[in-house]
């Protein structure tokens, strides 16, 4: 029997380093055929990607999805604006939040759910340099503790 391989989940690790994530939303992603095939292969990058609001709709800008190798002339534009699908209530919550100073909408991860491409977007507040250093220090301490207690088991 052949096992079905699940498509990879692409995560934006830099977003958690650069921002405090206040709230997250799951949105559908409007894609073309070759974009879906390329995403299933894991060929995407979040570098400089962000979401914005335009005339009551939310769009994802600068998400890089590599052209599909066997796409021929039907291939897509790699950095086109892509529409996000959300409920009206979610869009109104996001709109109110974006009007506050200092909040932005950042894509956090792309995954497939029941065959559909989904994007997790988060309302984010930028971190200062000292916040980033504190986060790095916490991770280092946690890593050291895990290393130290890895071999010892308490029963």
C-alpha positions in Angstrom: 0.0 0.0 0.0 1.2 3.4 -0.8 1.1 6.1 1.8 -0.1 9.5 0.9 2.4 12.2 1.7 0.9 15.3 3.2 2.0 18.6 1.7 4.4 20.6 3.8 3.4 23.3 6.1 5.4 26.5 5.3 6.1 28.6 8.4 7.2 32.2 8.6 9.7 31.9 11.4 11.0 35.5 11.0 7.5 36.9 11.8 7.7 35.5 15.3 11.2 37.0 15.7 10.2 40.5 14.4 6.7 40.8 15.8 4.4 40.2 18.8 1.4 38.3 17.4 -1.8 39.5 19.0 -4.5 37.5 17.2 -4.5 35.0 14.4 -7.0 34.2 11.7 -7.3 31.4 9.2 -8.0 32.5 5.7 -8.6 30.7 2.4 -6.2 31.6 -0.4 -7.3 32.2 -4.0 -4.7 30.5 -6.3 -4.2 29.4 -9.9 -3.6 25.8 -10.8 0.2 26.0 -11.1 0.4 27.9 -7.8 -1.3 25.0 -6.0 1.1 22.4 -7.5 4.1 24.5 -6.6 2.8 25.0 -3.0 2.3 21.3 -2.6 6.0 20.9 -3.6 6.9 23.4 -0.8 8.2 26.1 -3.2 7.2 29.3 -1.5 8.9 32.1 0.5 7.5 34.6 3.0 10.3 37.1 2.5 8.8 40.6 2.6 5.2 39.3 2.4 2.4 41.1 4.1 -1.4 41.5 3.9 -3.3 44.7 3.4 -6.9 45.8 3.2 -8.4 47.3 0.0 -12.0 48.1 -0.6 -13.3 45.7 2.0 -11.1 42.8 0.9 -7.9 41.5 2.3 -5.0 40.8 -0.1 -1.6 39.1 0.3 1.3 40.9 -1.3 4.8 39.8 -2.2 4.3 36.1 -1.3 6.8 34.3 -3.6 5.5 31.1 -5.1 8.0 29.6 -7.5 6.9 28.8 -11.0 5.9 25.2 -11.5 8.5 23.3 -13.5 6.0 21.6 -15.9 3.8 24.7 -16.1 4.8 25.8 -19.7 3.0 28.9 -20.9 0.3 28.5 -18.2 2.6 29.5 -15.4 1.7 32.2 -12.9 3.3 35.4 -11.9 5.5 34.6 -8.9 4.8 37.7 -6.8 1.2 38.7 -7.8 -1.3 39.9 -5.2 -3.5 37.1 -3.9 -6.9 37.5 -2.4 -7.6 36.1 1.0 -11.1 34.6 1.8 -12.5 35.5 5.2 -15.9 36.1 6.8 -17.4 39.6 7.0 -17.1 39.6 10.8 -13.4 38.7 10.6 -12.8 41.3 8.0 -14.5 44.0 10.1 -12.4 42.9 13.2 -9.2 43.1 11.2 -10.2 46.5 9.7 -10.8 48.0 13.2 -7.5 46.6 14.4 -5.5 47.9 11.5 -6.8 51.4 12.1 -4.9 51.3 15.4 -1.4 52.7 15.3 1.4 50.1 15.1 -0.6 47.0 14.0 0.1 45.2 10.8 -1.2 42.0 9.1 1.5 39.3 8.6 1.2 35.8 7.1 2.4 33.2 9.6 2.0 29.9 7.8 0.6 28.2 4.7 -0.9 24.7 4.9 -3.5 22.5 3.2 -6.7 21.6 5.0 -9.0 19.1 3.4 -7.3 19.8 0.0 -7.7 23.6 0.3 -4.8 26.0 0.7 -5.1 28.0 3.9 -3.0 30.9 5.3 -2.8 31.8 8.9 -2.4 35.5 9.2 -1.8 37.4 12.4 -2.3 40.9 13.7 1.2 41.9 14.7 2.9 44.6 16.7 6.6 45.3 15.9 9.3 44.3 18.4 12.0 46.7 19.5 15.6 45.5 19.3 15.8 44.9 23.1 12.7 42.7 22.8 14.4 40.6 20.2 17.5 40.2 22.3 15.3 39.1 25.3 13.6 36.5 23.1 16.9 35.1 22.0 18.2 35.0 25.6 15.1 33.1 26.7 15.5 30.6 23.9 19.2 30.0 24.8 18.3 29.4 28.5 15.6 27.0 27.5 17.9 25.1 25.1 20.6 24.9 27.9 18.0 23.5 30.3 16.8 20.9 27.8 20.4 19.8 27.2 21.2 19.6 30.8 18.1 17.5 31.8 17.9 15.5 28.6 19.7 12.4 30.1 18.2 12.5 33.5 14.8 10.9 34.0 12.9 11.1 37.3 10.5 8.3 38.3 
